[in-house]
Amino acid sequence: MHEVSIAQSMLKIIEDESDKHGVSRVTQLHVRIGSLSTVVPEALSFAFEVITKGTVAEDAELNIEVVPAVGRCRNCNIDFKVDSALFLCPECGEIAAEIICGKELEISHIEAE
Ligand SMILES: [Zn+2]
């Protein structure tokens, strides 16, 4: 359940931002998760709900967007969507593709009052 520690660091960011902007209540939280990250969205939602009890984010609605991973082939220099554990270039079949996104987990947007 590393979702708990992720939810805790998300809450830390929310609390820092809330302090900075004098926010009393966070209403919406938008998070982007790369499809290659090992985070389970349902587990993250649950962990977030539990740890935000009694905080500014207690009533916040968590919106999770799963972002497809994108790889880049060093041979063809093209970007392509990665949907399996094998990062094969659709043009040349080369495995040595670099993953340019898909592992991220970031707060993209916070709405507050
Ligand atoms: Zn290629």
Backbone and ligand atoms as CSV (ligand in chain L), in Angstrom:
chain,resi,resn,atom,element,x,y,z
A,1,MET,N,N,0.829,-1.214,0.000
A,1,MET,CA,C,0.000,0.000,0.000
A,1,MET,C,C,0.864,1.265,0.000
A,2,HIS,N,N,1.659,1.438,-1.054
A,2,HIS,CA,C,2.437,2.675,-1.085
A,2,HIS,C,C,1.555,3.853,-1.479
A,3,GLU,N,N,0.290,3.562,-1.831
A,3,GLU,CA,C,-0.657,4.645,-2.099
A,3,GLU,C,C,-0.833,5.547,-0.883
A,4,VAL,N,N,-0.696,4.964,0.328
A,4,VAL,CA,C,-0.843,5.766,1.543
A,4,VAL,C,C,0.236,6.840,1.603
A,5,SER,N,N,1.485,6.458,1.302
A,5,SER,CA,C,2.550,7.465,1.372
A,5,SER,C,C,2.403,8.483,0.243
A,6,ILE,N,N,1.877,8.036,-0.890
A,6,ILE,CA,C,1.627,8.985,-1.985
A,6,ILE,C,C,0.539,9.972,-1.572
A,7,ALA,N,N,-0.525,9.439,-0.967
A,7,ALA,CA,C,-1.618,10.307,-0.521
A,7,ALA,C,C,-1.116,11.292,0.530
A,8,GLN,N,N,-0.201,10.832,1.388
A,8,GLN,CA,C,0.360,11.726,2.410
A,8,GLN,C,C,1.173,12.850,1.774
A,9,SER,N,N,1.954,12.531,0.750
A,9,SER,CA,C,2.728,13.607,0.134
A,9,SER,C,C,1.825,14.548,-0.655
A,10,MET,N,N,0.722,14.008,-1.201
A,10,MET,CA,C,-0.248,14.879,-1.871
A,10,MET,C,C,-0.874,15.845,-0.860
A,11,LEU,N,N,-1.225,15.301,0.304
A,11,LEU,CA,C,-1.833,16.140,1.336
A,11,LEU,C,C,-0.863,17.231,1.788
A,12,LYS,N,N,0.415,16.882,1.875
A,12,LYS,CA,C,1.437,17.852,2.272
A,12,LYS,C,C,1.464,19.029,1.270
A,13,ILE,N,N,1.418,18.688,-0.004
A,13,ILE,CA,C,1.422,19.724,-1.048
A,13,ILE,C,C,0.167,20.593,-0.921
A,14,ILE,N,N,-0.990,19.934,-0.720
A,14,ILE,CA,C,-2.257,20.663,-0.588
A,14,ILE,C,C,-2.211,21.616,0.602
A,15,GLU,N,N,-1.677,21.122,1.726
A,15,GLU,CA,C,-1.639,21.959,2.933
A,15,GLU,C,C,-0.692,23.143,2.752
A,16,ASP,N,N,0.454,22.901,2.102
A,16,ASP,CA,C,1.394,24.000,1.827
A,16,ASP,C,C,0.740,25.056,0.944
A,17,GLU,N,N,0.071,24.581,-0.110
A,17,GLU,CA,C,-0.591,25.510,-1.035
A,17,GLU,C,C,-1.731,26.262,-0.344
A,18,SER,N,N,-2.480,25.549,0.489
A,18,SER,CA,C,-3.605,26.162,1.197
A,18,SER,C,C,-3.114,27.259,2.128
A,19,ASP,N,N,-1.996,26.986,2.822
A,19,ASP,CA,C,-1.398,27.988,3.716
A,19,ASP,C,C,-1.011,29.231,2.930
A,20,LYS,N,N,-0.354,28.981,1.799
A,20,LYS,CA,C,0.148,30.068,0.971
A,20,LYS,C,C,-0.983,30.965,0.472
A,21,HIS,N,N,-2.123,30.348,0.126
A,21,HIS,CA,C,-3.204,31.099,-0.497
A,21,HIS,C,C,-4.361,31.394,0.452
A,22,GLY,N,N,-4.203,31.053,1.730
A,22,GLY,CA,C,-5.239,31.319,2.710
A,22,GLY,C,C,-6.548,30.602,2.420
A,23,VAL,N,N,-6.433,29.358,2.016
A,23,VAL,CA,C,-7.599,28.565,1.651
A,23,VAL,C,C,-8.175,27.874,2.879
A,24,SER,N,N,-9.513,27.830,2.971
A,24,SER,CA,C,-10.092,27.157,4.125
A,24,SER,C,C,-10.629,25.769,3.784
A,25,ARG,N,N,-10.893,25.560,2.519
A,25,ARG,CA,C,-11.486,24.281,2.124
A,25,ARG,C,C,-11.089,23.945,0.689
A,26,VAL,N,N,-10.553,22.776,0.492
A,26,VAL,CA,C,-10.226,22.319,-0.858
A,26,VAL,C,C,-11.403,21.512,-1.381
A,27,THR,N,N,-11.889,21.852,-2.577
A,27,THR,CA,C,-13.088,21.197,-3.090
A,27,THR,C,C,-12.791,20.136,-4.152
A,28,GLN,N,N,-11.786,20.408,-4.967
A,28,GLN,CA,C,-11.474,19.477,-6.049
A,28,GLN,C,C,-9.969,19.294,-6.159
A,29,LEU,N,N,-9.576,18.076,-6.423
A,29,LEU,CA,C,-8.165,17.810,-6.635
A,29,LEU,C,C,-8.031,16.961,-7.898
A,30,HIS,N,N,-7.232,17.445,-8.831
A,30,HIS,CA,C,-7.024,16.706,-10.070
A,30,HIS,C,C,-5.599,16.164,-10.089
A,31,VAL,N,N,-5.499,14.878,-10.308
A,31,VAL,CA,C,-4.199,14.212,-10.273
A,31,VAL,C,C,-3.995,13.450,-11.574
A,32,ARG,N,N,-2.788,13.510,-12.092
A,32,ARG,CA,C,-2.450,12.739,-13.292
A,32,ARG,C,C,-1.511,11.604,-12.902
A,33,ILE,N,N,-1.870,10.409,-13.339
A,33,ILE,CA,C,-1.041,9.246,-13.037
A,33,ILE,C,C,-0.644,8.585,-14.351
A,34,GLY,N,N,0.613,8.382,-14.554
A,34,GLY,CA,C,1.081,7.692,-15.756
A,34,GLY,C,C,0.663,6.238,-15.725
A,35,SER,N,N,0.314,5.705,-16.902
A,35,SER,CA,C,-0.177,4.323,-16.938
A,35,SER,C,C,0.901,3.316,-16.546
A,36,LEU,N,N,2.157,3.723,-16.538
A,36,LEU,CA,C,3.224,2.801,-16.137
A,36,LEU,C,C,3.562,2.902,-14.654
A,37,SER,N,N,2.950,3.857,-13.996
A,37,SER,CA,C,3.214,3.959,-12.564
A,37,SER,C,C,2.511,2.786,-11.902
A,38,THR,N,N,2.964,2.416,-10.729
A,38,THR,CA,C,2.403,1.227,-10.084
A,38,THR,C,C,1.246,1.593,-9.165
A,39,VAL,N,N,0.765,2.836,-9.298
A,39,VAL,CA,C,-0.308,3.294,-8.424
A,39,VAL,C,C,-1.664,2.739,-8.881
A,40,VAL,N,N,-2.418,2.208,-7.939
A,40,VAL,CA,C,-3.773,1.746,-8.231
A,40,VAL,C,C,-4.723,2.890,-7.884
A,41,PRO,N,N,-5.419,3.468,-8.889
A,41,PRO,CA,C,-6.268,4.637,-8.631
A,41,PRO,C,C,-7.270,4.432,-7.500
A,42,GLU,N,N,-7.907,3.272,-7.440
A,42,GLU,CA,C,-8.915,3.022,-6.406
A,42,GLU,C,C,-8.261,3.043,-5.022
A,43,ALA,N,N,-7.080,2.466,-4.925
A,43,ALA,CA,C,-6.372,2.427,-3.643
A,43,ALA,C,C,-5.945,3.830,-3.239
A,44,LEU,N,N,-5.555,4.634,-4.224
A,44,LEU,CA,C,-5.151,6.005,-3.929
A,44,LEU,C,C,-6.343,6.826,-3.452
A,45,SER,N,N,-7.491,6.657,-4.105
A,45,SER,CA,C,-8.716,7.361,-3.691
A,45,SER,C,C,-9.062,7.031,-2.254
A,46,PHE,N,N,-8.978,5.752,-1.940
A,46,PHE,CA,C,-9.329,5.301,-0.604
A,46,PHE,C,C,-8.355,5.869,0.431
A,47,ALA,N,N,-7.068,5.767,0.147
A,47,ALA,CA,C,-6.045,6.271,1.070
A,47,ALA,C,C,-6.218,7.768,1.274
A,48,PHE,N,N,-6.525,8.473,0.174
A,48,PHE,CA,C,-6.683,9.922,0.238
A,48,PHE,C,C,-7.851,10.293,1.133
A,49,GLU,N,N,-8.946,9.555,0.966
A,49,GLU,CA,C,-10.139,9.823,1.772
A,49,GLU,C,C,-9.853,9.631,3.260
A,50,VAL,N,N,-9.110,8.582,3.563
A,50,VAL,CA,C,-8.817,8.268,4.969
A,50,VAL,C,C,-7.906,9.331,5.594
A,51,ILE,N,N,-6.824,9.686,4.897
A,51,ILE,CA,C,-5.842,10.569,5.550
A,51,ILE,C,C,-6.239,12.045,5.530
A,52,THR,N,N,-7.248,12.410,4.709
A,52,THR,CA,C,-7.616,13.821,4.682
A,52,THR,C,C,-8.675,14.179,5.729
A,53,LYS,N,N,-9.138,13.175,6.463
A,53,LYS,CA,C,-10.119,13.444,7.526
A,53,LYS,C,C,-9.582,14.510,8.477
A,54,GLY,N,N,-10.375,15.552,8.700
A,54,GLY,CA,C,-9.962,16.594,9.626
A,54,GLY,C,C,-8.985,17.602,9.051
A,55,THR,N,N,-8.736,17.535,7.737
A,55,THR,CA,C,-7.829,18.505,7.112
A,55,THR,C,C,-8.625,19.412,6.160
A,56,VAL,N,N,-7.936,20.378,5.545
A,56,VAL,CA,C,-8.613,21.266,4.590
A,56,VAL,C,C,-9.151,20.495,3.389
A,57,ALA,N,N,-8.609,19.313,3.172
A,57,ALA,CA,C,-9.005,18.531,1.995
A,57,ALA,C,C,-10.037,17.461,2.327
A,58,GLU,N,N,-10.623,17.575,3.514
A,58,GLU,CA,C,-11.566,16.556,3.969
A,58,GLU,C,C,-12.693,16.278,2.965
A,59,ASP,N,N,-13.251,17.351,2.382
A,59,ASP,CA,C,-14.377,17.176,1.457
A,59,ASP,C,C,-13.954,17.216,-0.004
A,60,ALA,N,N,-12.673,17.218,-0.231
A,60,ALA,CA,C,-12.194,17.351,-1.608
A,60,ALA,C,C,-12.538,16.121,-2.439
A,61,GLU,N,N,-12.943,16.396,-3.665
A,61,GLU,CA,C,-13.225,15.310,-4.586
A,61,GLU,C,C,-11.945,15.034,-5.373
A,62,LEU,N,N,-11.530,13.795,-5.356
A,62,LEU,CA,C,-10.285,13.427,-6.032
A,62,LEU,C,C,-10.588,12.933,-7.448
A,63,ASN,N,N,-10.044,13.626,-8.438
A,63,ASN,CA,C,-10.225,13.228,-9.829
A,63,ASN,C,C,-8.899,12.693,-10.356
A,64,ILE,N,N,-8.900,11.436,-10.723
A,64,ILE,CA,C,-7.656,10.822,-11.184
A,64,ILE,C,C,-7.719,10.597,-12.694
A,65,GLU,N,N,-6.732,11.127,-13.375
A,65,GLU,CA,C,-6.650,10.939,-14.818
A,65,GLU,C,C,-5.453,10.037,-15.103
A,66,VAL,N,N,-5.699,8.921,-15.770
A,66,VAL,CA,C,-4.592,8.032,-16.105
A,66,VAL,C,C,-4.065,8.429,-17.486
A,67,VAL,N,N,-2.799,8.795,-17.528
A,67,VAL,CA,C,-2.189,9.282,-18.754
A,67,VAL,C,C,-1.444,8.135,-19.435
A,68,PRO,N,N,-1.727,7.904,-20.718
A,68,PRO,CA,C,-1.022,6.815,-21.394
A,68,PRO,C,C,0.475,7.084,-21.491
A,69,ALA,N,N,1.240,6.033,-21.377
A,69,ALA,CA,C,2.690,6.173,-21.468
A,69,ALA,C,C,3.111,6.402,-22.917
A,70,VAL,N,N,4.163,7.153,-23.089
A,70,VAL,CA,C,4.695,7.413,-24.421
A,70,VAL,C,C,6.178,7.061,-24.430
A,71,GLY,N,N,6.566,6.279,-25.442
A,71,GLY,CA,C,7.971,5.922,-25.593
A,71,GLY,C,C,8.544,6.607,-26.821
A,72,ARG,N,N,9.869,6.699,-26.858
A,72,ARG,CA,C,10.519,7.295,-28.023
A,72,ARG,C,C,11.593,6.337,-28.522
A,73,CYS,N,N,11.562,6.127,-29.828
A,73,CYS,CA,C,12.551,5.236,-30.420
A,73,CYS,C,C,13.808,6.025,-30.765
A,74,ARG,N,N,14.951,5.475,-30.352
A,74,ARG,CA,C,16.207,6.172,-30.633
A,74,ARG,C,C,16.617,6.019,-32.094
A,75,ASN,N,N,16.116,4.986,-32.742
A,75,ASN,CA,C,16.445,4.780,-34.167
A,75,ASN,C,C,15.639,5.701,-35.066
A,76,CYS,N,N,14.306,5.638,-34.894
A,76,CYS,CA,C,13.406,6.345,-35.810
A,76,CYS,C,C,13.077,7.745,-35.311
A,77,ASN,N,N,13.368,7.997,-34.043
A,77,ASN,CA,C,13.062,9.282,-33.441
A,77,ASN,C,C,11.557,9.607,-33.465
A,78,ILE,N,N,10.721,8.578,-33.319
A,78,ILE,CA,C,9.280,8.813,-33.245
A,78,ILE,C,C,8.787,8.523,-31.832
A,79,ASP,N,N,7.674,9.145,-31.493
A,79,ASP,CA,C,7.031,8.885,-30.208
A,79,ASP,C,C,5.846,7.954,-30.444
A,80,PHE,N,N,5.651,7.014,-29.548
A,80,PHE,CA,C,4.515,6.110,-29.707
A,80,PHE,C,C,3.966,5.725,-28.348
A,81,LYS,N,N,2.684,5.365,-28.340
A,81,LYS,CA,C,2.016,4.959,-27.110
A,81,LYS,C,C,2.491,3.581,-26.678
A,82,VAL,N,N,2.775,3.448,-25.410
A,82,VAL,CA,C,3.230,2.176,-24.865
A,82,VAL,C,C,2.083,1.572,-24.076
A,83,ASP,N,N,1.667,0.364,-24.463
A,83,ASP,CA,C,0.572,-0.217,-23.693
A,83,ASP,C,C,0.896,-1.597,-23.150
A,84,SER,N,N,2.134,-1.960,-23.155
A,84,SER,CA,C,2.490,-3.231,-22.550
A,84,SER,C,C,3.824,-3.074,-21.847
A,85,ALA,N,N,4.296,-4.156,-21.268
A,85,ALA,CA,C,5.560,-4.095,-20.538
A,85,ALA,C,C,6.734,-4.033,-21.511
A,86,LEU,N,N,6.479,-4.369,-22.782
A,86,LEU,CA,C,7.540,-4.311,-23.787
A,86,LEU,C,C,7.470,-2.986,-24.526
A,87,PHE,N,N,8.564,-2.282,-24.536
A,87,PHE,CA,C,8.571,-0.970,-25.167
A,87,PHE,C,C,9.091,-1.097,-26.588
A,88,LEU,N,N,8.273,-1.701,-27.442
A,88,LEU,CA,C,8.712,-1.947,-28.814
A,88,LEU,C,C,8.286,-0.826,-29.744
A,89,CYS,N,N,9.227,-0.378,-30.542
A,89,CYS,CA,C,8.921,0.639,-31.535
A,89,CYS,C,C,8.054,0.025,-32.631
A,90,PRO,N,N,6.926,0.664,-32.987
A,90,PRO,CA,C,6.041,0.107,-34.022
A,90,PRO,C,C,6.688,0.152,-35.414
A,91,GLU,N,N,7.693,0.960,-35.598
A,91,GLU,CA,C,8.341,1.089,-36.911
A,91,GLU,C,C,9.432,0.047,-37.109
A,92,CYS,N,N,10.358,-0.023,-36.165
A,92,CYS,CA,C,11.521,-0.894,-36.375
A,92,CYS,C,C,11.602,-2.052,-35.390
A,93,GLY,N,N,10.713,-2.056,-34.368
A,93,GLY,CA,C,10.726,-3.169,-33.428
A,93,GLY,C,C,11.841,-3.094,-32.405
A,94,GLU,N,N,12.553,-2.008,-32.417
A,94,GLU,CA,C,13.641,-1.804,-31.453
A,94,GLU,C,C,13.079,-1.691,-30.026
A,95,ILE,N,N,13.744,-2.360,-29.073
A,95,ILE,CA,C,13.255,-2.299,-27.689
A,95,ILE,C,C,13.838,-1.087,-26.961
A,96,ALA,N,N,14.939,-0.611,-27.436
A,96,ALA,CA,C,15.676,0.432,-26.714
A,96,ALA,C,C,14.979,1.785,-26.747
A,97,ALA,N,N,13.684,1.772,-26.594
A,97,ALA,CA,C,12.971,3.036,-26.583
A,97,ALA,C,C,13.080,3.684,-25.217
A,98,GLU,N,N,13.091,4.955,-25.227
A,98,GLU,CA,C,13.163,5.731,-24.000
A,98,GLU,C,C,11.724,6.085,-23.627
A,99,ILE,N,N,11.394,5.967,-22.343
A,99,ILE,CA,C,10.034,6.312,-21.917
A,99,ILE,C,C,10.004,7.794,-21.565
A,100,ILE,N,N,9.269,8.573,-22.334
A,100,ILE,CA,C,9.281,10.015,-22.087
A,100,ILE,C,C,8.159,10.453,-21.157
A,101,CYS,N,N,7.089,9.666,-21.054
A,101,CYS,CA,C,6.154,9.912,-19.959
A,101,CYS,C,C,5.382,8.647,-19.683
A,102,GLY,N,N,4.715,8.588,-18.544
A,102,GLY,CA,C,3.958,7.399,-18.199
A,102,GLY,C,C,4.197,6.942,-16.774
A,103,LYS,N,N,5.234,7.495,-16.137
A,103,LYS,CA,C,5.520,7.092,-14.764
A,103,LYS,C,C,5.207,8.205,-13.781
A,104,GLU,N,N,4.695,9.311,-14.303
A,104,GLU,CA,C,4.508,10.464,-13.446
A,104,GLU,C,C,3.296,10.338,-12.531
A,105,LEU,N,N,3.369,11.074,-11.481
A,105,LEU,CA,C,2.215,11.219,-10.612
A,105,LEU,C,C,2.281,12.655,-10.146
A,106,GLU,N,N,1.352,13.446,-10.589
A,106,GLU,CA,C,1.423,14.852,-10.230
A,106,GLU,C,C,0.036,15.420,-9.993
A,107,ILE,N,N,0.017,16.426,-9.154
A,107,ILE,CA,C,-1.225,17.173,-8.932
A,107,ILE,C,C,-1.295,18.189,-10.054
A,108,SER,N,N,-2.313,18.103,-10.890
A,108,SER,CA,C,-2.373,19.035,-12.006
A,108,SER,C,C,-3.175,20.280,-11.659
A,109,HIS,N,N,-4.097,20.150,-10.711
A,109,HIS,CA,C,-5.008,21.263,-10.470
A,109,HIS,C,C,-5.655,21.112,-9.088
A,110,ILE,N,N,-5.715,22.207,-8.369
A,110,ILE,CA,C,-6.409,22.207,-7.076
A,110,ILE,C,C,-7.473,23.291,-7.098
A,111,GLU,N,N,-8.695,22.944,-6.718
A,111,GLU,CA,C,-9.738,23.957,-6.584
A,111,GLU,C,C,-10.074,24.116,-5.117
A,112,ALA,N,N,-10.197,25.360,-4.686
A,112,ALA,CA,C,-10.418,25.596,-3.270
A,112,ALA,C,C,-11.273,26.827,-3.049
A,113,GLU,N,N,-11.705,26.976,-1.814
A,113,GLU,CA,C,-12.523,28.138,-1.446
A,113,GLU,C,C,-11.816,28.928,-0.360
L,1,ZN,ZN,ZN,12.091,2.606,-34.222
